[in-house]
């Protein structure tokens, strides 16, 4: 049986990075506010465990995005499919990512994709030309994580 998984990405500002990747991938930012209200009401967590981001309560130091077509738990807001979880860590990024995301655009639409990603806060680093096999851009997300636009 195949296992479930999620990709966890360390960050300085989890909600802001989740917003970027949700827009970049056309995913949805998970909304844990109903779960948070239940946990607060039952006394299982205190106000120190949450922050407000874009008008809703989120867990301090965490945010996630999920594919809009995948199932999710309506009570917790947690996706049960393709999902990225961002967690805040105290140390900064110190080297090249050993794992990265490739964002695929429409055939022939690389320039449009790269421009859209730049408009969201990404930065072009370098173009990689593979001759007849095509080309892509190495880019950085707003926190400096490398990814490729293809």
Secondary structure by P-SEA (a helix, b strand, c coil): cbbbbbbbbbbccaaaaaaaaaaaaccccccaaaaaaaaaaaccccccccccccccccccccccccccccccccccccccccbbbbbbbcccccccccbbbbbbcccccaaaaaaaaaaacccccbbbbccccccccccccccbbbbbcc
